[in-house]
Amino acid sequence: MAKKPQKVVRYPRSSQRGLRAFIRNINIGKLIFLVIFIYMLFSVYTYWSREKIQPYEVTEGAIVNDRNYTGIILRKETTQYLDTSGYVNYYVREGSYFTSYDQEQMQAVFDRAIEGGRTEVTIKCADELCYQEICHALIDEQEIFSYMQIQGNSNTVTYAQNGKQLSLTFWVTNE
């Protein structure tokens, strides 16, 4: 059997070029890519053409009295481990950190709380000895009543102890 000659017809390429051919052959994927590409070009252009924000450090005080000091600060620090993972946010109000039981400092803490309209006070101790000393004085010896302003007979002082964090929280409740 003899092979039949095959006729090869060349596809005209000239009709495939140009904007009309691009529009005719466009699909949703090309359209989405084009929109994202134009958006990226616009974002890069606006980033490079806008004025950049300059950071400045502002310090309190007179402008002409700017002094620089070089020194070293040594302090006792301890590592605290938690039972759970996550971010640690730890805040202590000014004057609420005790290294020993000081009646004047304790009175100042409670006075600031009363002036600020707060009904609760949290005290943080530096070590276990200080914590035991403050617990004994405020709870066992009931000196907390000399610091808290209790109005009327229906108010009571409630407290929470956290031995791991060496902190005490006191607040007045109406019961």
Secondary structure per residue as TSV (DSSP state, phi and psi in degrees):
chain	resnum	aa	ss	phi	psi
A	1	M	-	360.0	134.7
A	2	A	-	-88.5	143.4
A	3	K	-	-75.3	140.5
A	4	K	-	-82.0	136.3
A	5	P	-	-67.7	134.3
A	6	Q	-	-94.6	136.5
A	7	K	-	-94.5	120.6
A	8	V	-	-103.6	122.1
A	9	V	-	-111.3	125.8
A	10	R	-	-78.8	133.5
A	11	Y	-	-79.0	129.0
A	12	P	-	-68.1	119.8
A	13	R	S	-84.7	-23.1
A	14	S	G	-62.4	-28.8
A	15	S	G	-78.9	-12.7
A	16	Q	G	-87.3	-7.3
A	17	R	S	-99.9	154.8
A	18	G	S	102.7	176.7
A	19	L	H	-67.7	-37.9
A	20	R	H	-63.2	-40.0
A	21	A	H	-67.8	-38.4
A	22	F	H	-62.7	-45.2
A	23	I	H	-66.4	-36.9
A	24	R	H	-68.7	-33.4
A	25	N	T	-98.5	11.3
A	26	I	-	-75.9	143.6
A	27	N	-	-130.7	179.8
A	28	I	H	-66.2	-34.4
A	29	G	H	-64.0	-44.0
A	30	K	H	-64.9	-39.0
A	31	L	H	-64.5	-45.5
A	32	I	H	-64.1	-43.8
A	33	F	H	-59.3	-42.6
A	34	L	H	-63.5	-43.1
A	35	V	H	-64.2	-45.0
A	36	I	H	-64.0	-41.4
A	37	F	H	-63.4	-43.1
A	38	I	H	-65.4	-39.3
A	39	Y	H	-62.9	-42.6
A	40	M	H	-64.2	-41.7
A	41	L	H	-61.6	-43.1
A	42	F	H	-63.8	-42.3
A	43	S	H	-64.0	-43.1
A	44	V	H	-65.3	-41.8
A	45	Y	H	-62.9	-45.3
A	46	T	H	-68.6	-33.0
A	47	Y	H	-65.5	-45.4
A	48	W	H	-76.3	-22.6
A	49	S	H	-93.6	-16.4
A	50	R	S	-84.7	161.0
A	51	E	-	-76.7	133.5
A	52	K	-	-81.3	148.0
A	53	I	-	-82.2	128.8
A	54	Q	-	-100.2	125.6
A	55	P	-	-79.8	142.2
A	56	Y	-	-132.5	143.6
A	57	E	-	-98.7	125.2
A	58	V	-	-109.2	125.8
A	59	T	-	-113.3	150.1
A	60	E	S	-79.1	140.3
A	61	G	S	125.1	-177.8
A	62	A	-	-71.9	147.4
A	63	I	S	-69.8	-36.8
A	64	V	S	-79.6	-15.8
A	65	N	-	-98.8	54.6
A	66	D	-	-96.0	110.3
A	67	R	-	-118.3	142.8
A	68	N	-	-110.9	135.3
A	69	Y	-	-123.9	144.0
A	70	T	-	-117.4	131.2
A	71	G	-	-168.0	-178.2
A	72	I	-	-132.8	140.2
A	73	I	-	-117.3	123.7
A	74	L	-	-107.9	131.6
A	75	R	-	-149.0	159.4
A	76	K	-	-86.1	122.8
A	77	E	-	-124.7	148.5
A	78	T	-	-127.2	149.8
A	79	T	-	-89.6	131.3
A	80	Q	-	-108.6	131.0
A	81	Y	-	-108.5	142.4
A	82	L	-	-107.3	157.0
A	83	D	S	-77.3	-24.8
A	84	T	S	-121.8	162.3
A	85	S	-	-91.2	165.5
A	86	G	S	136.7	-174.0
A	87	Y	-	-81.7	145.1
A	88	V	-	-106.1	120.9
A	89	N	-	-118.0	118.1
A	90	Y	-	-132.3	122.1
A	91	Y	-	-130.1	137.7
A	92	V	-	-130.0	126.9
A	93	R	-	-65.6	151.4
A	94	E	T	-60.4	128.5
A	95	G	T	86.2	-4.4
A	96	S	-	-94.5	6.0
A	97	Y	E	-102.4	120.7
A	98	F	E	-113.6	135.0
A	99	T	S	-99.6	-18.5
A	100	S	S	-159.1	167.5
A	101	Y	-	-76.3	113.6
A	102	D	-	-123.4	114.9
A	103	Q	H	-64.7	-37.2
A	104	E	H	-67.8	-42.5
A	105	Q	H	-65.4	-39.1
A	106	M	H	-64.3	-42.8
A	107	Q	H	-63.4	-39.0
A	108	A	H	-64.7	-38.0
A	109	V	H	-62.8	-46.7
A	110	F	H	-69.7	-36.0
A	111	D	H	-64.1	-41.8
A	112	R	H	-64.1	-36.9
A	113	A	H	-66.3	-42.1
A	114	I	H	-67.2	-41.4
A	115	E	H	-64.2	-33.4
A	116	G	T	-82.2	-2.6
A	117	G	T	79.6	15.0
A	118	R	-	-88.6	145.2
A	119	T	S	-102.6	-2.0
A	120	E	E	-122.7	150.2
A	121	V	E	-136.3	130.0
A	122	T	E	-113.2	132.5
A	123	I	E	-119.2	132.8
A	124	K	E	-114.8	133.3
A	125	C	E	-104.9	150.0
A	126	A	S	-76.4	-35.5
A	127	D	S	-148.7	177.0
A	128	E	H	-65.3	-37.5
A	129	L	H	-63.3	-45.2
A	130	C	H	-63.0	-41.5
A	131	Y	H	-60.3	-46.5
A	132	Q	H	-64.9	-38.4
A	133	E	H	-64.4	-44.6
A	134	I	H	-69.9	-40.7
A	135	C	H	-60.0	-43.7
A	136	H	I	-62.7	-46.1
A	137	A	I	-69.5	-48.5
A	138	L	I	-79.3	-37.3
A	139	I	I	-97.8	-55.8
A	140	D	I	-67.9	-44.9
A	141	E	S	-86.0	-4.5
A	142	Q	-	57.9	37.6
A	143	E	T	-75.1	-9.2
A	144	I	H	-60.6	-30.5
A	145	F	H	-70.0	-21.0
A	146	S	H	-79.3	-18.0
A	147	Y	H	-97.1	-37.1
A	148	M	S	-84.9	139.5
A	149	Q	-	-93.3	108.2
A	150	I	-	-106.6	123.2
A	151	Q	-	-108.7	122.2
A	152	G	S	87.3	171.4
A	153	N	S	-90.3	-13.5
A	154	S	S	-87.6	-6.2
A	155	N	E	-89.3	141.5
A	156	T	E	-130.9	156.2
A	157	V	E	-98.0	125.9
A	158	T	E	-113.5	148.1
A	159	Y	E	-139.5	157.8
A	160	A	E	-131.0	135.7
A	161	Q	E	-110.7	140.4
A	162	N	E	-128.9	97.1
A	163	G	T	-68.3	-29.1
A	164	K	T	-70.8	-40.1
A	165	Q	T	-95.1	-0.3
A	166	L	T	55.8	48.6
A	167	S	E	-130.0	153.0
A	168	L	E	-128.9	138.7
A	169	T	E	-125.8	129.3
A	170	F	E	-119.4	141.4
A	171	W	E	-151.5	157.5
A	172	V	E	-96.6	131.1
A	173	T	E	-120.4	153.4
A	174	N	E	-101.7	103.0
A	175	E	-	-126.2	360.0
